[in-house]
Amino acid sequence: MWLNSKRDFKGAVDDYWAALQLGGSRPLPELFGRAGAAFDFGPATLKPLMERVEEELEAL
């Protein structure tokens, strides 16, 4: 979600709130999906995130 917020802050916040409104009524993968995030911790998901974290740290 942080990475999504870097691309589209308002959209990421809207998606986050929509997921929160579902509460615990849905399975975790569905909550992640509604928040605009993949429930996947594999290389294809984490690599872009880690690259962006590196960029942010280098900018400090």
A tleap script that builds the chain and sets N, CA, C and O, in Angstrom:
source leaprc.protein.ff14SB
mol = sequence {
  NMET TRP LEU ASN SER LYS ARG ASP PHE LYS
  GLY ALA VAL ASP ASP TYR TRP ALA ALA LEU
  GLN LEU GLY GLY SER ARG PRO LEU PRO GLU
  LEU PHE GLY ARG ALA GLY ALA ALA PHE ASP
  PHE GLY PRO ALA THR LEU LYS PRO LEU MET
  GLU ARG VAL GLU GLU GLU LEU GLU ALA CLEU
}
set mol.1.N position { 0.814 -1.179 0.000 }
set mol.1.CA position { 0.000 0.000 0.000 }
set mol.1.C position { 0.868 1.256 0.000 }
set mol.1.O position { 0.512 2.264 -0.610 }
set mol.2.N position { 1.995 1.190 0.681 }
set mol.2.CA position { 2.890 2.352 0.668 }
set mol.2.C position { 3.342 2.653 -0.757 }
set mol.2.O position { 3.352 3.806 -1.186 }
set mol.3.N position { 3.714 1.607 -1.481 }
set mol.3.CA position { 4.155 1.801 -2.854 }
set mol.3.C position { 3.020 2.352 -3.706 }
set mol.3.O position { 3.245 3.227 -4.543 }
set mol.4.N position { 1.815 1.856 -3.508 }
set mol.4.CA position { 0.652 2.397 -4.225 }
set mol.4.C position { 0.448 3.866 -3.895 }
set mol.4.O position { 0.082 4.655 -4.766 }
set mol.5.N position { 0.682 4.238 -2.643 }
set mol.5.CA position { 0.489 5.639 -2.255 }
set mol.5.C position { 1.506 6.556 -2.923 }
set mol.5.O position { 1.234 7.739 -3.125 }
set mol.6.N position { 2.678 6.019 -3.268 }
set mol.6.CA position { 3.675 6.819 -3.964 }
set mol.6.C position { 3.247 7.096 -5.406 }
set mol.6.O position { 3.638 8.108 -5.988 }
set mol.7.N position { 2.446 6.201 -5.978 }
set mol.7.CA position { 1.955 6.370 -7.350 }
set mol.7.C position { 0.686 7.211 -7.393 }
set mol.7.O position { 0.525 8.078 -8.252 }
set mol.8.N position { -0.226 6.934 -6.437 }
set mol.8.CA position { -1.543 7.587 -6.418 }
set mol.8.C position { -2.023 7.645 -4.976 }
set mol.8.O position { -2.704 6.735 -4.502 }
set mol.9.N position { -1.666 8.716 -4.284 }
set mol.9.CA position { -1.951 8.810 -2.849 }
set mol.9.C position { -3.444 8.703 -2.566 }
set mol.9.O position { -3.861 7.886 -1.745 }
set mol.10.N position { -4.245 9.513 -3.231 }
set mol.10.CA position { -5.685 9.506 -2.963 }
set mol.10.C position { -6.293 8.145 -3.264 }
set mol.10.O position { -7.103 7.646 -2.483 }
set mol.11.N position { -5.920 7.542 -4.374 }
set mol.11.CA position { -6.442 6.229 -4.726 }
set mol.11.C position { -6.055 5.176 -3.702 }
set mol.11.O position { -6.871 4.323 -3.353 }
set mol.12.N position { -4.821 5.225 -3.218 }
set mol.12.CA position { -4.357 4.261 -2.215 }
set mol.12.C position { -5.122 4.422 -0.907 }
set mol.12.O position { -5.500 3.433 -0.280 }
set mol.13.N position { -5.346 5.653 -0.502 }
set mol.13.CA position { -6.105 5.895 0.734 }
set mol.13.C position { -7.551 5.439 0.556 }
set mol.13.O position { -8.118 4.825 1.461 }
set mol.14.N position { -8.143 5.724 -0.575 }
set mol.14.CA position { -9.520 5.271 -0.836 }
set mol.14.C position { -9.612 3.745 -0.788 }
set mol.14.O position { -10.540 3.194 -0.197 }
set mol.15.N position { -8.648 3.067 -1.411 }
set mol.15.CA position { -8.633 1.606 -1.396 }
set mol.15.C position { -8.443 1.076 0.015 }
set mol.15.O position { -9.078 0.094 0.401 }
set mol.16.N position { -7.581 1.714 0.784 }
set mol.16.CA position { -7.332 1.304 2.168 }
set mol.16.C position { -8.607 1.415 2.995 }
set mol.16.O position { -8.954 0.494 3.735 }
set mol.17.N position { -9.299 2.537 2.870 }
set mol.17.CA position { -10.539 2.723 3.624 }
set mol.17.C position { -11.605 1.722 3.199 }
set mol.17.O position { -12.371 1.234 4.030 }
set mol.18.N position { -11.654 1.420 1.927 }
set mol.18.CA position { -12.630 0.430 1.447 }
set mol.18.C position { -12.333 -0.943 2.065 }
set mol.18.O position { -13.252 -1.674 2.435 }
set mol.19.N position { -11.059 -1.282 2.172 }
set mol.19.CA position { -10.683 -2.550 2.804 }
set mol.19.C position { -11.028 -2.538 4.289 }
set mol.19.O position { -11.516 -3.535 4.821 }
set mol.20.N position { -10.778 -1.422 4.956 }
set mol.20.CA position { -11.105 -1.329 6.378 }
set mol.20.C position { -12.597 -1.508 6.624 }
set mol.20.O position { -12.998 -2.088 7.634 }
set mol.21.N position { -13.413 -1.015 5.710 }
set mol.21.CA position { -14.862 -1.138 5.875 }
set mol.21.C position { -15.321 -2.592 5.824 }
set mol.21.O position { -16.379 -2.926 6.357 }
set mol.22.N position { -14.540 -3.453 5.191 }
set mol.22.CA position { -14.878 -4.876 5.158 }
set mol.22.C position { -14.577 -5.548 6.494 }
set mol.22.O position { -15.117 -6.610 6.803 }
set mol.23.N position { -13.714 -4.919 7.276 }
set mol.23.CA position { -13.368 -5.468 8.583 }
set mol.23.C position { -12.835 -6.872 8.466 }
set mol.23.O position { -12.107 -7.195 7.527 }
set mol.24.N position { -13.195 -7.704 9.413 }
set mol.24.CA position { -12.741 -9.093 9.404 }
set mol.24.C position { -13.723 -10.021 8.713 }
set mol.24.O position { -13.692 -11.235 8.916 }
set mol.25.N position { -14.594 -9.445 7.896 }
set mol.25.CA position { -15.646 -10.245 7.266 }
set mol.25.C position { -15.179 -11.018 6.039 }
set mol.25.O position { -15.910 -11.874 5.540 }
set mol.26.N position { -13.992 -10.738 5.551 }
set mol.26.CA position { -13.494 -11.355 4.321 }
set mol.26.C position { -12.146 -12.008 4.592 }
set mol.26.O position { -11.460 -11.620 5.538 }
set mol.27.N position { -11.752 -12.982 3.792 }
set mol.27.CA position { -10.426 -13.598 3.950 }
set mol.27.C position { -9.315 -12.590 3.646 }
set mol.27.O position { -9.505 -11.641 2.885 }
set mol.28.N position { -8.173 -12.817 4.250 }
set mol.28.CA position { -7.049 -11.893 4.108 }
set mol.28.C position { -6.678 -11.585 2.666 }
set mol.28.O position { -6.477 -10.413 2.347 }
set mol.29.N position { -6.574 -12.568 1.774 }
set mol.29.CA position { -6.229 -12.228 0.389 }
set mol.29.C position { -7.229 -11.259 -0.248 }
set mol.29.O position { -6.850 -10.411 -1.056 }
set mol.30.N position { -8.491 -11.388 0.117 }
set mol.30.CA position { -9.498 -10.478 -0.426 }
set mol.30.C position { -9.355 -9.079 0.168 }
set mol.30.O position { -9.530 -8.085 -0.537 }
set mol.31.N position { -9.042 -8.996 1.452 }
set mol.31.CA position { -8.825 -7.685 2.077 }
set mol.31.C position { -7.618 -6.986 1.452 }
set mol.31.O position { -7.674 -5.791 1.161 }
set mol.32.N position { -6.548 -7.715 1.251 }
set mol.32.CA position { -5.370 -7.142 0.591 }
set mol.32.C position { -5.742 -6.645 -0.801 }
set mol.32.O position { -5.385 -5.532 -1.186 }
set mol.33.N position { -6.462 -7.476 -1.552 }
set mol.33.CA position { -6.866 -7.097 -2.899 }
set mol.33.C position { -7.704 -5.836 -2.914 }
set mol.33.O position { -7.510 -4.964 -3.761 }
set mol.34.N position { -8.638 -5.735 -1.974 }
set mol.34.CA position { -9.496 -4.543 -1.920 }
set mol.34.C position { -8.679 -3.300 -1.581 }
set mol.34.O position { -9.023 -2.189 -1.986 }
set mol.35.N position { -7.594 -3.499 -0.833 }
set mol.35.CA position { -6.716 -2.381 -0.478 }
set mol.35.C position { -5.728 -2.061 -1.598 }
set mol.35.O position { -4.919 -1.141 -1.471 }
set mol.36.N position { -5.793 -2.812 -2.686 }
set mol.36.CA position { -4.903 -2.544 -3.809 }
set mol.36.C position { -3.544 -3.201 -3.673 }
set mol.36.O position { -2.590 -2.805 -4.343 }
set mol.37.N position { -3.452 -4.197 -2.814 }
set mol.37.CA position { -2.176 -4.891 -2.596 }
set mol.37.C position { -2.360 -6.379 -2.866 }
set mol.37.O position { -3.442 -6.935 -2.675 }
set mol.38.N position { -1.301 -6.997 -3.305 }
set mol.38.CA position { -1.336 -8.441 -3.541 }
set mol.38.C position { -0.976 -9.176 -2.257 }
set mol.38.O position { -0.052 -8.778 -1.548 }
set mol.39.N position { -1.697 -10.236 -1.963 }
set mol.39.CA position { -1.360 -11.083 -0.824 }
set mol.39.C position { -0.349 -12.109 -1.325 }
set mol.39.O position { -0.640 -13.298 -1.451 }
set mol.40.N position { 0.837 -11.606 -1.602 }
set mol.40.CA position { 1.889 -12.403 -2.218 }
set mol.40.C position { 3.222 -11.841 -1.737 }
set mol.40.O position { 3.481 -10.643 -1.852 }
set mol.41.N position { 4.043 -12.699 -1.210 }
set mol.41.CA position { 5.323 -12.251 -0.685 }
set mol.41.C position { 6.489 -12.838 -1.477 }
set mol.41.O position { 7.588 -13.021 -0.953 }
set mol.42.N position { 6.226 -13.126 -2.741 }
set mol.42.CA position { 7.251 -13.668 -3.620 }
set mol.42.C position { 8.085 -12.563 -4.251 }
set mol.42.O position { 7.801 -11.379 -4.071 }
set mol.43.N position { 9.111 -12.955 -4.987 }
set mol.43.CA position { 10.033 -11.987 -5.602 }
set mol.43.C position { 9.356 -10.994 -6.543 }
set mol.43.O position { 9.748 -9.828 -6.588 }
set mol.44.N position { 8.351 -11.431 -7.291 }
set mol.44.CA position { 7.703 -10.523 -8.241 }
set mol.44.C position { 6.984 -9.382 -7.529 }
set mol.44.O position { 6.846 -8.289 -8.079 }
set mol.45.N position { 6.531 -9.637 -6.317 }
set mol.45.CA position { 5.844 -8.602 -5.549 }
set mol.45.C position { 6.830 -7.757 -4.741 }
set mol.45.O position { 6.710 -6.533 -4.680 }
set mol.46.N position { 7.798 -8.421 -4.128 }
set mol.46.CA position { 8.701 -7.703 -3.232 }
set mol.46.C position { 9.809 -6.927 -3.939 }
set mol.46.O position { 10.284 -5.921 -3.412 }
set mol.47.N position { 10.224 -7.373 -5.113 }
set mol.47.CA position { 11.328 -6.691 -5.809 }
set mol.47.C position { 11.026 -5.213 -6.090 }
set mol.47.O position { 11.849 -4.362 -5.754 }
set mol.48.N position { 9.872 -4.873 -6.696 }
set mol.48.CA position { 9.600 -3.448 -6.928 }
set mol.48.C position { 9.520 -2.643 -5.631 }
set mol.48.O position { 9.930 -1.484 -5.589 }
set mol.49.N position { 8.996 -3.256 -4.586 }
set mol.49.CA position { 8.923 -2.579 -3.299 }
set mol.49.C position { 10.319 -2.299 -2.756 }
set mol.49.O position { 10.603 -1.183 -2.322 }
set mol.50.N position { 11.186 -3.296 -2.775 }
set mol.50.CA position { 12.537 -3.125 -2.251 }
set mol.50.C position { 13.339 -2.119 -3.084 }
set mol.50.O position { 14.140 -1.360 -2.540 }
set mol.51.N position { 13.126 -2.116 -4.387 }
set mol.51.CA position { 13.801 -1.126 -5.225 }
set mol.51.C position { 13.378 0.288 -4.843 }
set mol.51.O position { 14.206 1.197 -4.794 }
set mol.52.N position { 12.103 0.467 -4.575 }
set mol.52.CA position { 11.619 1.805 -4.188 }
set mol.52.C position { 12.116 2.198 -2.808 }
set mol.52.O position { 12.435 3.363 -2.570 }
set mol.53.N position { 12.183 1.240 -1.900 }
set mol.53.CA position { 12.723 1.522 -0.566 }
set mol.53.C position { 14.179 1.959 -0.687 }
set mol.53.O position { 14.597 2.906 -0.021 }
set mol.54.N position { 14.949 1.282 -1.524 }
set mol.54.CA position { 16.348 1.671 -1.741 }
set mol.54.C position { 16.437 3.100 -2.271 }
set mol.54.O position { 17.268 3.882 -1.809 }
set mol.55.N position { 15.586 3.442 -3.239 }
set mol.55.CA position { 15.587 4.803 -3.785 }
set mol.55.C position { 15.282 5.823 -2.695 }
set mol.55.O position { 15.928 6.867 -2.612 }
set mol.56.N position { 14.298 5.516 -1.864 }
set mol.56.CA position { 13.935 6.441 -0.783 }
set mol.56.C position { 15.087 6.616 0.203 }
set mol.56.O position { 15.363 7.729 0.650 }
set mol.57.N position { 15.756 5.519 0.539 }
set mol.57.CA position { 16.875 5.604 1.483 }
set mol.57.C position { 18.047 6.375 0.881 }
set mol.57.O position { 18.700 7.155 1.573 }
set mol.58.N position { 18.308 6.162 -0.380 }
set mol.58.CA position { 19.403 6.884 -1.039 }
set mol.58.C position { 19.133 8.389 -1.110 }
set mol.58.O position { 20.064 9.194 -1.134 }
set mol.59.N position { 17.866 8.754 -1.142 }
set mol.59.CA position { 17.503 10.162 -1.234 }
set mol.59.C position { 17.646 10.885 0.104 }
set mol.59.O position { 17.601 12.115 0.149 }
set mol.60.N position { 17.814 10.144 1.178 }
set mol.60.CA position { 17.944 10.774 2.505 }
set mol.60.C position { 19.275 11.440 2.699 }
set mol.60.O position { 19.531 12.010 3.759 }
savepdb mol mol.pdb
quit
